[in-house]
Amino acid sequence: AALCGADIGDARFENCDLSNLDLNGATIFRSEFIRCRLTGIDLSASRIRNVVFDNCAGKYANFRFSRIEKAVFKSCALQ
């Protein structure tokens, strides 16, 4: 699935499988990802601000050229 350039704000994703989702160039703000599967998610060239990633599995997640401000990665597996 592709949501390139999407604006995501004030959202809470809990126990979601967002594997291989294309969010290239997205803007994500004031949001939470709790116990989500983010394997292979493409967040390249995205703007991520005031976002919490808590206990997420993000193997192969792509954050290349993303601008990340005030984000928390708590107990996440990001290899």
C-alpha positions in Angstrom: 0.0 0.0 0.0 1.2 3.5 -0.7 0.3 6.7 1.2 3.1 8.8 -0.2 3.0 12.4 1.0 0.3 11.7 3.5 -0.3 14.0 6.5 -0.9 12.0 9.7 -1.5 13.9 12.9 -2.9 13.3 16.3 -3.2 9.5 15.6 -2.6 6.4 17.7 -1.7 3.1 16.1 -1.9 0.2 18.5 -1.1 -3.4 17.6 -1.1 -2.6 13.9 0.7 -4.3 11.1 2.1 -1.6 8.9 4.7 -3.8 7.3 5.9 -2.6 3.8 3.7 0.5 3.9 5.0 3.3 1.6 4.9 6.6 3.6 7.7 8.2 1.5 7.5 12.0 2.0 4.8 11.8 4.7 4.4 14.2 7.5 3.7 12.5 10.9 3.1 14.7 14.0 1.8 14.2 17.5 1.2 10.5 17.0 2.0 7.2 18.7 2.9 3.8 17.3 2.4 1.3 20.1 3.3 -2.4 19.7 3.2 -2.1 15.9 4.9 -4.2 13.2 6.8 -1.8 11.0 8.9 -4.3 9.1 10.1 -2.7 5.8 8.0 0.5 6.3 9.3 3.3 4.0 9.4 6.6 5.8 12.2 8.0 3.6 12.1 11.8 3.1 9.4 12.1 5.8 9.0 14.7 8.5 8.4 13.0 11.9 7.8 15.4 14.8 6.5 14.7 18.4 6.0 11.0 17.6 6.4 8.0 20.0 7.4 4.5 18.8 6.9 2.2 21.7 7.7 -1.5 21.6 7.7 -1.7 17.7 9.3 -4.2 15.4 10.9 -2.1 12.6 13.4 -4.4 11.0 14.4 -3.0 7.6 12.5 0.3 8.2 13.7 3.1 6.0 14.1 6.5 7.5 16.6 7.8 4.9 16.6 11.6 4.5 13.8 11.9 7.1 13.7 14.9 9.4 13.1 13.5 12.9 12.4 16.0 15.7 11.4 15.2 19.2 10.7 11.5 18.6 11.0 8.7 21.1 12.0 5.1 20.2 11.3 3.1 23.3 12.1 -0.7 23.3 12.0 -0.9 19.5 13.9 -3.3 17.3 15.3 -1.3 14.4 17.9 -3.2 12.6 
